[in-house]
Amino acid sequence: MDSPNPPTQSPNSVRSVPGSNQSHADLIISSLLSFPDSSPISISCSFDRVLDKALASASGDESVQDRLVDRSIELASLLLDSTKRCFRKRASVHNSNSWFLPPELTIKVFSMLDTKSMMQASACCTMFNKCAIDRLCYSHIDLTTSARYADKGIVSTVINRAGKELRSLKIGRVVRAGGSDSATPMLSGSCLSPLAYNHGFLGSRLRSLQLYNLRPIKYRSLCDALAVCQNITDLRIVGLYNLTEELFNSLTIKCRLIEQLFLETYGYPRTLEAKTGSSLVEFVTNCPNLTSLTLIRFGLTDEWARNLAESPRKLEYLNLSRSPTIKGRFLRELGLGCKDRLLKTLILRNCPKLQEKEVLEFCNSLLRGNFKSIRRIDVSSNRGLASSDRGKRSFLWRGWKKKDQMSHLWQISQCQVQ
């Protein structure tokens, strides 16, 4: 396929030959193009003879000769550029006729690609380039696959291209399972500033926002961006270092339509400050549509964990994995007081202080008929669960599905009770 038109100098920018008009120039060029077929060597020799004769007639004036040479090079370059443009036009027409999808469907396909792949496709030909300019192609922006090259300017450009069609935004460096990407992050929280332009018009169109390892995150910039995302339903932030009361207060006031919330902290092994924890619980409580809540490495108390599990009426998925402080006391209270909840999945993976006796009591409560909505519990830990025997840990527990492994759970619970 042909490549998109590169920026070239307009033919009108070249000075015209004195005493000539456009029709005369067209006649000369037509005569040149209608030159009879001949060998390239013969044509090249003809050009050499004419140019040598013109230089000889310049009366030895080097400045005149230099201008003549420059003019010849300029005309040859214009002819080459015009030929390339005509070739691209013909190729574009051919591609349009041979491409089996109409432009509207091509745009739809492009809108399903990540931003990097879409930009690569747009560089294939003029037809794809024209389709890729459409706002719908940028309605779901995903720059995580090109985090090494995506800077603040690129983020701003694609957000502005999306305009009123902006629906989701994924930026940052995603840490892979086998290790982290060694590329130096080029983005920070301030890259979200375009969302606040024009009184937050672009931010109000956003439905999903996913931020991965933006460093350093300026919480003032992050809060300002979230403040204009009133209609967001899916929020994922990975790589928080300092959890602040200000962040959750901003979410409580502006982002009350969230249905899926995923927050992951790094390097925060201690219990949250009282004000921060209370702000977090207040935010979750004021999200009536929240169905999925994931808080990774959060230093939560058992009281906060119980409030988080009980507050949202529609909550179906709760993941508090890698919490360095949860002991599991809240599980017993959940089993006793939350019979009518919709919670289906509870994940407490790799919580070092999670106690085996609390998990066992919760499972016994399930066997007695409490919490009938539960379908899956995962309390697996690489280090095992904390046991009542000092220095010992239990490795019996792994993720299980209530429906398929109830008999196995009963055997384990009976063994532990005895």
For each residue, the residues with C-beta under 8 A, 3 or more apart:
1: 91 95 124 125 127 128
2: 87 88 91 92 95 125 126
3: 6 88 123 124 125 126
4: 122 123 125 126 129
5: 8 85 88 126
6: 3
7:
8: 5 81 85
9: 13 14 81
10: 13
11: 14 78 82
12:
13: 9 10
14: 9 11 74 78
15:
16: 20 25
17: 20 25
18:
19:
20: 16 17 24 25
21: 24 25
22: 25 26
23: 26 27
24: 20 21 27 28
25: 16 17 20 21 22 28 29
26: 22 23 29 30
27: 23 24 30 31
28: 24 25 31 32
29: 25 26 32 33 79
30: 26 27 33 34
31: 27 28 34 35
32: 28 29 35
33: 29 30
34: 30 31
35: 31 32 38 43
36:
37:
38: 35 42 43
39: 42 43
40: 43 44
41: 44 45
42: 38 39 45 46
43: 35 38 39 40 46 47
44: 40 41 47 48
45: 41 42 48 49
46: 42 43 49 50
47: 43 44 50 51
48: 44 45 51 52
49: 45 46 52 53
50: 46 47 53 54
51: 47 48 54 55 68 72
52: 48 49 55 56
53: 49 50 56 57
54: 50 51 57 58 68
55: 51 52 58 65 68 69
56: 52 53
57: 53 54
58: 54 55 61 64 65 68
59: 64
60:
61: 58 64 65
62: 65 66
63: 66 67
64: 58 59 61 67 68
65: 55 58 61 62 68 69
66: 62 63 69 70
67: 63 64 70 71
68: 51 54 55 58 64 65 71 72
69: 55 65 66 72 73
70: 66 67 73 74
71: 67 68 74 75
72: 51 68 69 75 76
73: 69 70 76 77
74: 14 70 71 77 78
75: 71 72 78 79
76: 72 73 79 80
77: 73 74 80 81
78: 11 14 74 75 81 82
79: 29 75 76 82 83
80: 76 77 83 84
81: 8 9 77 78 84 85
82: 11 78 79 85 86
83: 79 80 86 87
84: 80 81 87 88
85: 5 8 81 82 88 89
86: 82 83 89 90
87: 2 83 84 90 91
88: 2 3 5 84 85 91 92 126
89: 85 86 92 93
90: 86 87 93 94
91: 1 2 87 88 94 95 125 126
92: 2 88 89 95 96 125 126 127
93: 89 90 96 97
94: 90 91 97 98
95: 1 2 91 92 98 99 125 126 127
96: 92 93 99 127
97: 93 94
98: 94 95
99: 95 96 106 127
100:
101: 105 106 109
102: 105 106
103: 106 107 130 131
104: 107 108
105: 101 102 108 109
106: 99 101 102 103 109 110 128 131
107: 103 104 110 111 131 134 136 137
108: 104 105 111 112 136
109: 101 105 106 112 113
110: 106 107 113 118 121 122 131 132 134 136 137
111: 107 108 118 136 137 138 139 140
112: 108 109 140
113: 109 110 117 118 121
114: 117 118 142 143 144 145
115: 118 119 138 141 142 143 145 146 158
116: 119 120 142 143 145 146
117: 113 114 120 121 145
118: 110 111 113 114 115 121 122 132 137
119: 115 116 122 123 132
120: 116 117 123 124
121: 110 113 117 118 124 128 132
122: 4 110 118 119 128 129 131 132 133
123: 3 4 119 120 128 129
124: 1 3 120 121 128 129
125: 1 2 3 4 91 92 95 128 129
126: 2 3 4 5 88 91 92 95 129 130
127: 1 92 95 96 99 130 131
128: 1 106 121 122 123 124 125 131 132
129: 4 122 123 124 125 126 132 133
130: 103 126 127 133
131: 103 106 107 110 122 127 128 134 137
132: 110 118 119 121 122 128 129 137
133: 122 129 130 137 161
134: 107 110 131 137
135: 138 139 161 162 163 164 165
136: 107 108 110 111 139 165
137: 107 110 111 118 131 132 133 134 161
138: 111 115 135 141 158 159 161 162 165 166
139: 111 135 136 162 165 166 167 168
140: 111 112 167 168
141: 115 138 158 159 162 166 168 169 170 171
142: 114 115 116 145 168 170
143: 114 115 116 146 147 150 154 155 158 170 171 172
144: 114 147 170 171 172 173 174 210 212
145: 114 115 116 117 142
146: 115 116 143 149 150
147: 143 144 150 171 172 173 174 181 183 185 186 187 212
148: 181 183 184 186
149: 146 154 186
150: 143 146 147 154 155 171 186 187
151: 154 155 186 187 191
152: 155 156 186 187 188 190 191
153: 156 157
154: 143 149 150 151 157 158
155: 143 150 151 152 158 159 171 187 191 192 194
156: 152 153 159 160 191 193 194
157: 153 154 160 161
158: 115 138 141 143 154 155 161 162
159: 138 141 155 156 162 166 169 194 195 202
160: 156 157 163 194 202
161: 133 135 137 138 157 158
162: 135 138 139 141 158 159 165 166 202
163: 135 160 166 202
164: 135 201 202 205
165: 135 136 138 139 162 205
166: 138 139 141 159 162 163 169 202 205 206
167: 139 140 205 206 207 208
168: 139 140 141 142 206 207 208 209 210 234
169: 141 159 166 206 208 209 210
170: 141 142 143 144 208 210 212
171: 141 143 144 147 150 155 187 191 210 211 212 214
172: 143 144 147 185 187 210 211 212 213 214 238 239
173: 144 147 180 181 183 185 212 213
174: 144 147 181 212 213 238
175: 179 180 181 212 213 238
176: 179 180 181
177:
178:
179: 175 176
180: 173 175 176
181: 147 148 173 174 175 176
182:
183: 147 148 173
184: 148
185: 147 172 173 188 213 214 215
186: 147 148 149 150 151 152
187: 147 150 151 152 155 171 172 191 214
188: 152 185 191 214 215 216 217 218 221
189: 192 211 214 216 217 218 219 221 222 225
190: 152 193 218 221
191: 151 152 155 156 171 187 188 214
192: 155 189 195 196 211 221 222 224 225
193: 156 190 196 197 221 224 225
194: 155 156 159 160 197 202
195: 159 192 200 202 203 206 225 228 229
196: 192 193 200 203 224 225 227 228
197: 193 194 200 201 202
198: 201 202
199:
200: 195 196 197 203 204 227 228
201: 164 197 198 204 205
202: 159 160 162 163 164 166 194 195 197 198 205 206 228
203: 195 196 200 206 225 228 229 230
204: 200 201 228 229 230 231
205: 164 165 166 167 201 202 231
206: 166 167 168 169 195 202 203 209 229 231 232
207: 167 168 231 232 233 234
208: 167 168 169 170 232 233 234 235
209: 168 169 206 226 229 232 234 235 236
210: 144 168 169 170 171 172 234 235 236 237
211: 171 172 189 192 214 236 237 238 239
212: 144 147 170 171 172 173 174 175 238 239
213: 172 173 174 175 185 238 239
214: 171 172 185 187 188 189 191 211 217 239
215: 185 188 239
216: 188 189
217: 188 189 214 221 222 239 240 241
218: 188 189 190 221 222
219: 189 222 223 242 244 246 247
220: 223 224
221: 188 189 190 192 193 217 218 224 225
222: 189 192 217 218 219 225 226 247
223: 219 220 226 227 246 247 250
224: 192 193 196 220 221 227 228
225: 189 192 193 195 196 203 221 222 228 229
226: 209 222 223 229 232 250 251 254 255
227: 196 200 223 224 250 253 254
228: 195 196 200 202 203 204 224 225 254
229: 195 203 204 206 209 225 226 232 254 255
230: 203 204 254 255 257
231: 204 205 206 207 257
232: 206 207 208 209 226 229 235 255 257 258
233: 207 208 257 258 259 260 289
234: 168 207 208 209 210 258 259 260
235: 208 209 210 232 251 255 258 260 261 262
236: 209 210 211 260 261 262 263
237: 210 211 240 262 263 264
238: 172 174 175 211 212 213 262 264
239: 172 211 212 213 214 215 217 264 266
240: 217 237 243 263 264 265 266 268
241: 217 265 266 267 268
242: 219 268
243: 240 247 265 268 272 276 280 298
244: 219 247 248 276
245: 248 249 273 275 276 279
246: 219 223 249 250
247: 219 222 223 243 244 250 251
248: 244 245 251 252 276 279 280 282 283
249: 245 246 252 253 279 283
250: 223 226 227 246 247 253 254 255
251: 226 235 247 248 254 255 258 283
252: 248 249 255 256 279 282 283 286
253: 227 249 250
254: 226 227 228 229 230 250 251
255: 226 229 230 232 235 250 251 252 258
256: 252 286 287 288
257: 230 231 232 233 287 289
258: 232 233 234 235 251 255 261 287 289 290
259: 233 234 289 290 291 292
260: 233 234 235 236 290 291 292
261: 235 236 258 284 287 290 292 293 294
262: 235 236 237 238 292 294 296
263: 236 237 240 294 295 296 298
264: 237 238 239 240 294 295 296 297
265: 240 241 243 268 296 297 298
266: 239 240 241 297
267: 241
268: 240 241 242 243 265 297 298 299
269: 297 299 324
270: 299 324 325
271: 277 299 300 301 325
272: 243 276 277 280 298 299 300 304
273: 245 276 277
274: 277 278
275: 245 278 279
276: 243 244 245 248 272 273 279 280
277: 271 272 273 274 280 281 300 301 304
278: 274 275 281 282
279: 245 248 249 252 275 276 282 283
280: 243 248 272 276 277 283 284 298 304 308
281: 277 278 284 285 304 307 308 311
282: 248 252 278 279 285 286
283: 248 249 251 252 279 280 286 287
284: 261 280 281 287 290 293 307 308 311 312
285: 281 282 307 311 312
286: 252 256 282 283
287: 256 257 258 261 283 284 290 312
288: 256 312 313 314
289: 233 257 258 259 314
290: 258 259 260 261 284 287 293 312 314 315
291: 259 260 312 314 315 316 317
292: 259 260 261 262 315 316 317
293: 261 284 290 308 312 315 317 318 319
294: 261 262 263 264 317 318 319 321 347
295: 263 264 298 300 308 319 320 323
296: 262 263 264 265 319 321 322
297: 264 265 266 268 269 321 322 323 324
298: 243 263 265 268 272 280 295 320 323
299: 268 269 270 271 272 323 324 325
300: 271 272 277 295 304 305 308 320 323 325 326
301: 271 277 304 305 325 326
302: 305 306 326 327 328 329 330
303: 306 307 330
304: 272 277 280 281 300 301 307 308
305: 300 301 302 308 309 320 323 326 330
306: 302 303 309 310 330 333 334
307: 281 284 285 303 304 310 311
308: 280 281 284 293 295 300 304 305 311 318 320
309: 305 306 315 318 330 334 338 341 343 346
310: 306 307 334 337 338 341
311: 281 284 285 307 308 315
312: 284 285 287 288 290 291 293 315
313: 288 342
314: 288 289 290 291 342
315: 290 291 292 293 309 311 312 318 341 342 343
316: 291 292 342 343 344 345 373
317: 291 292 293 294 343 344 345 347
318: 293 294 308 309 315 343 345 346 347
319: 293 294 295 296 345 347 349
320: 295 298 300 305 308 323 326 347 348 351
321: 294 296 297 347 348 349 350 351
322: 296 297 349 350 351
323: 295 297 298 299 300 305 320 326 348 351
324: 269 270 297 299 351 352 353
325: 270 271 299 300 301 353
326: 300 301 302 305 320 323 330 348 351 353 354
327: 302 353 354 355 358 386
328: 302 331 332 348 351 354 355 358 359 362
329: 302 332 333 355 358
330: 302 303 305 306 309 326 333 334
331: 328 334 335 358 359 361 362
332: 328 329 335 336 358 361 362 365
333: 306 329 330 336 337
334: 306 309 310 330 331 337 338 362 371
335: 331 332 338 361 362 364 365 366 370 371
336: 332 333 365 370
337: 310 333 334
338: 309 310 334 335 341 343 370 371
339: 370 371 372
340:
341: 309 310 315 338 371 373
342: 313 314 315 316 373
343: 309 315 316 317 318 338 346 371 373 374
344: 316 317 373 374 375 376
345: 316 317 318 319 374 375 376 377
346: 309 318 343 374 376 377 378
347: 294 317 318 319 320 321 377 378
348: 320 321 323 326 328 351 354 377 378 379
349: 319 321 322 378 379 380 381 399
350: 321 322 380 381 382 383
351: 320 321 322 323 324 326 328 348 354 379 381
352: 324 381 383 386
353: 324 325 326 327 386
354: 326 327 328 348 351 358 359 379 381 385 386
355: 327 328 329 358 359 385 386 387 388
356: 359 360 385 386 387 388 394 397 416
357: 360 361 388
358: 327 328 329 331 332 354 355 361 362
359: 328 331 354 355 356 362 363 379 385 397
360: 356 357 363 364 413 416 417
361: 331 332 335 357 358 364 365
362: 328 331 332 334 335 358 359 365 366
363: 359 360 366 367 377 409 412 413
364: 335 360 361 367 368 413 417
365: 332 335 336 361 362 368 370 371
366: 335 362 363 369 370 371 374 402 409
367: 363 364 406 409 410 413
368: 364 365
369: 366 372
370: 335 336 338 339 365 366
371: 334 335 338 339 341 343 365 366 374
372: 339 369
373: 316 341 342 343 344
374: 343 344 345 346 366 371 377 402
375: 344 345 401 402 403
376: 344 345 346 399 400 401 402
377: 345 346 347 348 363 374 399 400 402
378: 346 347 348 349 398 399 400
379: 348 349 351 354 359 385 397 399
380: 349 350 397 398 399
381: 349 350 351 352 354 384 385 397
382: 350
383: 350 352 393
384: 381 387 393 394 395
385: 354 355 356 359 379 381 393 394 395 397
386: 327 352 353 354 355 356 393
387: 355 356 384 392 393 394
388: 355 356 357
389: 392
390:
391:
392: 387 389
393: 383 384 385 386 387
394: 356 384 385 387 397
395: 384 385
396: 412 416
397: 356 359 379 380 381 385 394 412
398: 378 380
399: 349 376 377 378 379 380
400: 376 377 378 404 405 408 409
401: 375 376 404 405
402: 366 374 375 376 377 405 406 409
403: 375 406
404: 400 401
405: 400 401 402 408 409
406: 367 402 403 409 410
407: 410 411
408: 400 405 411 412
409: 363 366 367 400 402 405 406 412 413
410: 367 406 407 413 414
411: 407 408 414 415
412: 363 396 397 408 409 415 416
413: 360 363 364 367 409 410 416 417
414: 410 411 417 418
415: 411 412 418
416: 356 360 396 412 413
417: 360 364 413 414
418: 414 415
